[in-house]
Amino acid sequence: MKFFFIPTLVASMILLTLGACNQKKEKTCSLIAVSLEGPSVTMTITFKAVQTGDGVIETLTYTTSSGVVTVHNPGLPWAVTAEALARTPISIVASGTVKSGSLKISYEGSSGGNEIQGSDYCSQE
């Protein structure tokens, strides 16, 4: 009986150790996309946040000429539009985590042939 118990115990420990080694650690993502000069003309800006896999955003903050808005635990995909005055800085910042997938934040706008865009990305596969 002891002969079968020890090899079985050793094999079980090896399998548990290998299984633990294959588990991915959660990666913390700090994302930022900023335009310090802002758009060259007043325009509507669309801010977006998307994920693949198990990506989660805990806090998302966007800034336009209207002010600073913070969203906690936004449902993804997420999007909002806001007006940005000419030469006013705009930004979108987010913090989140991912084990297997990605997070992306972005902003974009256009008016009268003028365009502005920016993005940031974090992934772990």
C-alpha positions as CSV (number, residue, x, y, z in Angstrom):
1,M,0.0,0.0,0.0
2,K,2.8,2.4,0.9
3,F,4.4,1.6,-2.5
4,F,1.5,3.1,-4.4
5,F,0.8,6.0,-2.1
6,I,4.2,7.7,-2.4
7,P,4.4,7.7,-6.2
8,T,0.8,8.9,-6.4
9,L,1.5,11.7,-4.0
10,V,4.6,12.8,-5.9
11,A,2.8,12.7,-9.2
12,S,-0.1,14.7,-7.8
13,M,2.3,17.3,-6.4
14,I,4.1,17.6,-9.8
15,L,0.7,18.1,-11.6
16,L,-0.4,20.7,-9.2
17,T,2.9,22.6,-9.5
18,L,2.8,22.5,-13.3
19,G,-0.8,23.7,-13.3
20,A,0.1,26.6,-11.1
21,C,3.0,27.6,-13.3
22,N,0.7,27.8,-16.4
23,Q,-1.7,30.2,-14.7
24,K,-1.2,33.8,-15.9
25,K,-0.9,36.6,-13.5
26,E,-3.1,39.5,-13.8
27,K,-1.5,42.5,-15.6
28,T,-2.3,46.0,-14.5
29,C,-2.8,48.4,-17.4
30,S,-2.5,52.2,-17.1
31,L,-3.7,53.7,-20.4
32,I,-3.5,57.4,-21.5
33,A,-4.2,59.2,-24.7
34,V,-3.8,63.0,-24.7
35,S,-3.8,65.9,-27.1
36,L,-2.4,69.0,-25.3
37,E,-3.1,71.3,-28.2
38,G,-6.7,69.9,-28.7
39,P,-8.5,70.2,-32.0
40,S,-7.7,73.1,-34.3
41,V,-11.5,73.9,-34.6
42,T,-14.4,73.2,-32.3
43,M,-15.7,69.6,-32.9
44,T,-17.5,66.7,-31.5
45,I,-15.1,64.1,-30.0
46,T,-16.0,60.4,-29.6
47,F,-14.2,58.7,-26.7
48,K,-14.2,54.9,-26.7
49,A,-13.0,52.0,-24.5
50,V,-13.0,48.3,-25.7
51,Q,-11.7,45.0,-24.5
52,T,-11.0,41.5,-25.8
53,G,-10.8,38.5,-23.6
54,D,-11.1,39.2,-19.9
55,G,-10.0,42.8,-19.9
56,V,-11.6,45.0,-17.3
57,I,-11.5,48.8,-16.8
58,E,-11.9,49.9,-13.2
59,T,-11.7,53.7,-13.8
60,L,-12.0,55.8,-16.9
61,T,-11.6,59.6,-17.0
62,Y,-12.1,61.8,-20.1
63,T,-11.5,65.5,-20.4
64,T,-12.9,68.1,-22.8
65,S,-13.6,71.8,-22.6
66,S,-16.7,70.9,-20.6
67,G,-14.6,69.5,-17.8
68,V,-13.4,66.2,-16.3
69,V,-15.7,63.2,-16.1
70,T,-14.8,59.9,-14.3
71,V,-16.7,56.7,-14.9
72,H,-16.2,53.7,-12.5
73,N,-16.4,50.1,-13.9
74,P,-17.8,51.1,-17.3
75,G,-19.5,48.3,-19.2
76,L,-17.3,47.5,-22.3
77,P,-17.5,48.3,-25.1
78,W,-18.1,51.9,-23.9
79,A,-18.4,55.2,-25.9
80,V,-19.5,58.8,-25.3
81,T,-19.4,61.9,-27.4
82,A,-18.6,65.4,-26.2
83,E,-17.9,68.8,-27.7
84,A,-14.3,70.1,-27.6
85,L,-13.5,73.7,-28.2
86,A,-10.7,74.7,-30.5
87,R,-7.2,74.6,-28.8
88,T,-8.6,73.0,-25.6
89,P,-6.7,69.9,-24.4
90,I,-8.5,66.6,-24.5
91,S,-7.7,63.3,-22.9
92,I,-8.9,59.9,-22.0
93,V,-7.2,57.9,-19.2
94,A,-8.1,54.5,-17.9
95,S,-6.8,51.9,-15.4
96,G,-7.7,48.2,-15.5
97,T,-6.5,44.6,-15.6
98,V,-6.2,41.8,-18.0
99,K,-5.0,38.1,-17.8
100,S,-5.7,37.0,-21.3
101,G,-6.9,39.7,-23.7
102,S,-6.5,43.4,-24.2
103,L,-7.8,46.9,-23.4
104,K,-7.9,49.9,-25.7
105,I,-8.9,53.5,-25.2
106,S,-9.2,56.1,-27.9
107,Y,-10.6,59.4,-29.0
108,E,-11.4,60.8,-32.5
109,G,-13.2,63.7,-34.1
110,S,-13.4,65.6,-37.3
111,S,-14.9,68.8,-38.5
112,G,-14.5,70.7,-41.8
113,G,-11.5,68.6,-43.0
114,N,-9.8,68.8,-39.6
115,E,-9.2,65.6,-37.7
116,I,-7.9,64.6,-34.3
117,Q,-7.3,61.1,-32.9
118,G,-5.3,59.3,-30.3
119,S,-5.3,55.9,-28.5
120,D,-3.5,53.6,-26.1
121,Y,-3.4,49.8,-25.8
122,C,-2.5,47.1,-23.2
123,S,-2.5,43.4,-23.8
124,Q,-1.4,40.0,-22.4
125,E,-2.0,36.9,-24.4
